[in-house]
């Protein structure tokens, strides 16, 4: 059995983030020098509640992801709820989906032993088990603000009016493709005659609620923020989420201190610089004219999509790929009449490249754990990643 330790960040990604921070700093400084009223622009476009909401949420999630890692057994708390599903096929689907949204890195390898246990009891072949494990743990990149890639997108394009709800609405076609694939491999290859008894969880209802209740409150706060535009709902929800988690989970002082110490401070700086970049350079009329001309050429968006796929493929890190692309194309998106369409297309192409990347450790983990040839697993993953991305792009082009 492979040790279910979190995947460590790539050194390449950290170096790219540092380089991006330097480039963003230079760009912001240059744009402030060229603007007629830089102070007024900053007050209007940078010092605003929307930026603070996203930043507080992101810092809170960085801390909690580290805290979950320190606690170590967070999966047991979430899996409690699958014990009530007795049908083996539905149980496998539900279990894989619950594991897929765990707010920790390395979900694929953390979930592999559990998926493997259920698959073995139900005579699920190794390739199908590997596909269920991998695909289910990679749907989260289209849905939840617990992933760095999603937060980077929301932070970068907050000025365009992009919200979590709007982003998810464009990603849903891809989500449906991946859900269908998970359901297909869970359902089709399970033996009808195999006796299946879901192993009783050692976690009690009270214990499970300690982990799931704070997250439910956070999700409710995000929903309220989106539907009713209530000020400070996201900040309040994040504070309650963290406070309640600390009270219920009762981590040690050392665990809390280590969680704070290991937070990615450089990424926090990157988000602040992205907000500054959005507030300044995107307001320059010269940028708007150039980007409109480039889009009007016809080949601009196609070329950008192909480049995005290549970047996702080369970097193989979800957070790193979005940081490498989205801040740079912010002026193009901000000046477009269809900004959400461009965001959806570029994100879909980045995702397809990321899924297929040899630098993406999850594929290696899934193939190794389920003893399936890497190329065979990689080919299936890549095809489903392309199918999900193509679905997103087609719908985005129709929606505009």
C-alpha positions in Angstrom: 0.0 0.0 0.0 1.3 3.5 -0.9 1.7 5.9 2.0 -1.1 8.4 1.9 1.0 11.5 2.5 0.1 14.8 1.0 1.6 15.8 -2.3 4.3 18.3 -1.8 4.4 21.5 -3.9 6.7 21.5 -6.9 9.9 23.6 -6.7 9.2 24.7 -10.2 5.8 26.1 -9.2 7.3 28.1 -6.4 9.9 29.5 -8.7 7.2 30.4 -11.2 5.2 32.1 -8.5 8.2 34.1 -7.5 8.9 35.2 -11.1 5.2 36.1 -11.5 5.3 38.2 -8.4 8.3 40.2 -9.7 6.6 40.7 -13.1 3.3 41.8 -11.5 5.1 44.2 -9.3 6.9 45.8 -12.2 3.6 45.9 -14.2 1.7 47.6 -11.4 4.4 50.1 -10.8 4.6 51.0 -14.5 0.8 51.3 -14.9 0.6 53.6 -11.8 3.2 55.8 -13.3 1.2 56.1 -16.6 -2.2 56.6 -15.1 -3.4 60.2 -14.8 -5.0 59.7 -11.3 -3.4 56.6 -9.8 -4.6 57.3 -6.2 -8.2 57.6 -7.4 -7.9 54.4 -9.4 -6.5 52.5 -6.5 -9.3 53.7 -4.1 -12.0 52.8 -6.5 -10.7 49.5 -7.9 -8.4 48.1 -5.3 -9.6 49.1 -1.9 -13.0 47.4 -2.1 -15.0 44.8 -0.2 -15.0 42.2 -3.1 -11.2 41.9 -2.9 -11.2 41.6 0.9 -13.9 38.9 0.8 -11.9 36.7 -1.6 -8.6 37.3 0.2 -10.1 36.4 3.6 -11.6 33.3 2.2 -8.4 32.2 0.6 -6.2 32.8 3.6 -8.8 30.9 5.8 -8.7 28.0 3.4 -4.9 27.9 3.3 -4.9 27.7 7.1 -7.6 25.0 7.3 -6.1 22.8 4.6 -2.8 22.8 6.6 -4.7 22.1 9.8 -6.6 19.2 8.3 -3.2 17.8 7.2 -1.9 18.1 10.7 -5.0 16.3 12.2 -4.3 13.5 9.8 -7.6 11.5 10.0 -10.0 14.0 8.4 -11.2 11.5 5.8 -12.8 9.3 8.5 -15.0 12.2 9.6 -16.3 12.8 6.1 -16.8 9.2 5.2 -19.2 8.6 8.1 -22.1 9.8 6.0 -21.6 7.1 3.3 -22.4 4.3 5.8 -26.1 4.9 5.2 -25.9 3.9 1.5 -26.2 0.1 1.3 -26.3 -0.3 -2.5 -22.6 -1.2 -3.5 -22.7 0.8 -6.7 -24.2 4.0 -5.1 -21.9 3.6 -2.1 -18.8 3.6 -4.4 -20.0 6.7 -6.2 -20.9 8.5 -3.0 -17.6 7.5 -1.3 -15.5 8.6 -4.2 -17.3 11.9 -4.4 -17.0 12.6 -0.7 -13.3 11.8 -0.9 -13.0 14.0 -4.0 -14.1 17.2 -2.1 -11.8 16.7 0.9 -9.9 20.0 1.3 -6.5 18.4 1.4 -3.8 17.9 -1.1 -3.1 14.4 -2.4 -6.7 13.3 -2.4 -6.1 10.7 -5.0 -3.7 8.7 -3.0 -5.6 9.3 0.3 -8.7 7.9 -1.3 -7.0 5.0 -3.1 -7.0 2.6 -0.2 -10.7 3.2 0.5 -11.8 3.0 -3.1 -9.6 -0.1 -3.5 -11.3 -1.8 -0.6 -14.8 -1.2 -1.9 -13.7 -2.1 -5.4 -12.2 -5.4 -4.2 -15.4 -6.4 -2.4 -17.4 -5.7 -5.5 -15.1 -7.3 -8.0 -14.4 -4.0 -9.7 -11.4 -4.3 -12.1 -8.3 -2.3 -11.4 -8.6 0.0 -14.3 -12.1 1.0 -13.4 -11.1 1.5 -9.8 -8.2 3.7 -10.9 -10.6 5.8 -13.1 -13.2 6.2 -10.3 -10.5 7.2 -7.9 -8.8 9.7 -10.2 -11.8 11.3 -11.9 -13.8 11.8 -8.7 -11.0 13.6 -7.0 -10.6 16.0 -9.9 -14.1 17.3 -10.2 -13.4 19.7 -7.3 -11.4 21.9 -9.7 -14.6 22.9 -11.4 -16.7 23.6 -8.3 -15.2 24.6 -4.9 -13.2 27.5 -3.6 -11.0 25.2 -1.6 -8.7 24.8 -4.6 -6.0 27.3 -5.3 -6.8 27.3 -9.0 -10.4 28.4 -8.4 -9.4 31.1 -6.0 -6.9 32.5 -8.4 -9.6 32.7 -11.1 -12.1 34.4 -8.7 -9.4 36.8 -7.4 -8.1 37.7 -10.9 -11.4 38.4 -12.5 -13.4 39.8 -9.5 -13.4 43.2 -11.3 -15.2 41.7 -14.3 -18.1 40.6 -12.1 -17.0 36.9 -12.0 -18.5 35.2 -8.9 -18.2 31.6 -7.7 -21.8 30.9 -9.0 -21.0 32.3 -12.4 -17.8 30.4 -12.7 -19.5 27.1 -11.6 -22.3 27.7 -14.1 -19.7 27.7 -17.0 -17.9 24.7 -15.5 -21.1 22.5 -15.1 -20.9 20.9 -18.5 -17.5 19.5 -17.7 -18.7 18.4 -14.2 -21.5 16.4 -15.8 -19.0 14.6 -18.1 -16.8 13.6 -15.2 -19.8 12.6 -13.0 -21.1 10.4 -15.9 -17.7 8.8 -16.2 -17.5 8.1 -12.4 -21.0 6.6 -12.5 -20.3 4.5 -15.5 -17.2 2.9 -14.1 -18.8 2.4 -10.7 -22.0 0.9 -12.0 -21.1 -1.1 -15.1 -18.4 -3.2 -13.7 -19.8 -4.1 -10.3 -20.8 -7.7 -9.9 -24.6 -7.9 -9.3 -24.3 -11.1 -7.2 -21.5 -10.1 -4.9 -22.4 -9.7 -1.2 -21.5 -6.3 0.0 -21.5 -5.0 3.6 -20.3 -1.5 4.1 -17.7 -1.5 6.8 -19.0 0.3 9.9 -17.3 3.6 10.5 -15.5 3.9 13.8 -16.4 7.6 13.8 -19.6 8.6 15.6 -22.3 11.0 14.4 -21.0 13.5 17.0 -17.4 13.2 15.8 -18.4 13.5 12.1 -20.5 16.5 12.7 -17.4 18.3 14.2 -15.8 18.3 10.8 -18.8 18.6 8.5 -20.8 21.2 10.3 -18.3 24.1 9.9 -17.9 23.3 6.2 -21.7 23.3 5.8 -21.9 26.7 7.4 -19.2 28.0 5.1 -21.0 26.7 2.0 -24.2 28.3 3.3 -22.5 31.6 3.7 -21.1 31.5 0.2 -24.6 30.7 -1.1 -26.1 33.6 0.7 -23.3 35.9 -0.5 -24.0 34.8 -4.1 -27.8 34.8 -4.1 -28.5 37.9 -1.9 -25.3 39.9 -2.2 -25.2 40.3 1.6 -22.2 42.3 2.6 -19.6 40.6 4.7 -21.3 37.2 4.4 -18.2 35.6 2.9 -15.9 37.1 5.6 -18.4 36.2 8.4 -18.8 32.7 7.0 -15.0 32.2 6.8 -14.5 33.4 10.4 -17.2 31.2 11.8 -15.9 28.2 9.8 -12.4 28.6 11.2 -13.5 29.4 14.8 -16.0 26.5 14.9 -13.5 24.1 13.4 -10.9 25.0 16.1 -13.5 24.7 18.8 -14.9 21.3 17.7 -11.8 19.6 16.4 -9.6 20.8 19.3 -6.2 20.8 17.6 -3.2 21.3 19.8 -1.4 24.6 20.0 1.6 23.1 18.1 -0.7 21.9 15.3 -2.2 25.4 14.9 1.2 27.1 15.0 2.5 24.7 12.3 -0.5 25.2 10.2 0.0 29.0 10.2 3.8 28.7 9.7 3.5 26.5 6.7 0.9 28.7 4.9 2.0 29.7 1.4 2.8 33.4 2.1 4.1 34.0 -1.4 0.7 32.9 -2.9 -1.1 35.4 -0.6 1.2 38.1 -1.9 0.4 37.0 -5.5 -3.3 37.5 -4.9 -2.7 41.0 -3.6 -0.6 41.8 -6.6 -3.3 40.4 -8.9 -5.9 42.7 -7.3 -3.5 45.6 -7.8 -2.8 44.5 -11.4 -6.6 44.3 -12.1 -7.1 47.8 -10.5 -4.5 49.5 -12.6 -3.3 48.1 -15.9 -6.8 46.9 -17.0 -8.0 50.5 -16.8 -5.5 51.7 -19.4 -7.2 52.6 -22.7 -4.1 51.4 -24.7 -4.5 47.9 -23.3 -8.2 47.8 -24.2 -7.5 48.9 -27.8 -4.7 46.3 -28.4 -6.6 43.4 -26.9 -9.7 44.1 -28.9 -7.7 44.2 -32.1 -6.0 40.9 -31.2 -9.4 39.2 -30.5 -10.8 40.7 -33.7 -8.1 38.9 -35.7 -10.0 35.6 -35.2 -7.1 33.4 -34.4 -6.4 35.0 -31.1 -8.6 33.0 -28.8 -7.8 29.7 -30.6 -4.0 30.4 -30.2 -4.5 31.3 -26.5 -6.4 28.1 -25.9 -3.6 26.0 -27.4 -1.0 27.8 -25.4 -3.0 27.3 -22.2 -3.2 23.5 -22.9 0.5 23.4 -23.4 1.1 25.4 -20.1 -1.2 23.1 -18.1 0.6 20.0 -19.7 4.1 21.3 -18.9 3.5 22.7 -15.4 1.2 19.9 -14.2 0.1 21.9 -11.1 -3.4 23.4 -10.9 -2.4 26.5 -8.9 0.8 27.0 -10.9 -0.9 26.9 -14.3 -3.6 29.5 -13.4 -1.0 31.8 -11.9 1.1 31.5 -15.1 -1.8 32.4 -17.4 -4.7 34.4 -15.9 -3.0 37.5 -14.5 -1.3 37.9 -17.9 -4.5 37.8 -19.9 -6.5 39.9 -17.4 -6.4 43.0 -19.7 -7.7 40.9 -22.6 -10.6 39.5 -20.6 -11.4 42.9 -18.9 -11.8 44.6 -22.3 -13.8 41.8 -24.0 -17.5 42.0 -24.5 -17.7 38.2 -23.5 -15.2 38.0 -20.5 -16.8 34.9 -18.9 -16.6 33.0 -22.2 -12.9 33.6 -22.5 -12.3 32.6 -18.8 -14.2 29.4 -19.3 -12.4 28.4 -22.5 -8.9 29.1 -21.1 -9.6 27.4 -17.8 -11.0 24.4 -19.6 -7.9 24.1 -21.8 -5.6 24.5 -18.8 -7.5 21.8 -17.0 -7.2 19.4 -20.0 -3.5 20.0 -20.1 -3.2 19.5 -16.4 -5.1 16.2 -16.4 -2.8 14.9 -19.1 0.5 16.2 -17.7 3.2 13.7 -16.9 4.2 16.1 -14.1 0.8 15.6 -12.5 1.6 13.1 -9.7 -1.9 11.9 -9.2 -1.9 9.9 -12.4 1.3 8.1 -11.4 -0.2 7.4 -7.9 -3.5 5.9 -9.3 -1.7 3.7 -11.9 0.8 2.5 -9.3 -1.7 1.8 -6.5 -4.2 -0.1 -8.7 -1.3 -1.9 -10.5 -2.4 -0.7 -14.0 0.0 0.3 -16.8 0.6 4.0 -16.6 0.0 4.7 -20.3 -3.3 2.8 -20.3 -4.5 4.9 -17.3 -3.0 8.1 -18.7 -4.8 7.7 -22.0 -8.2 7.3 -20.4 -7.6 10.2 -18.0 -6.5 12.4 -20.9 -9.5 11.6 -23.0 -12.0 12.3 -20.2 -10.2 15.6 -19.4 -10.5 16.6 -23.1 -14.1 15.5 -23.2 -15.0 17.6 -20.1 -13.1 20.6 -21.4 -14.6 20.3 -24.9 -18.1 20.3 -23.3 -17.3 23.4 -21.4 -16.0 25.2 -24.5 -18.9 24.3 -26.7 -21.5 25.5 -24.1 -19.4 28.7 -23.5 -19.3 29.5 -27.2 -23.1 29.1 -27.4 -23.7 31.1 -24.3 -21.3 33.9 -25.2 
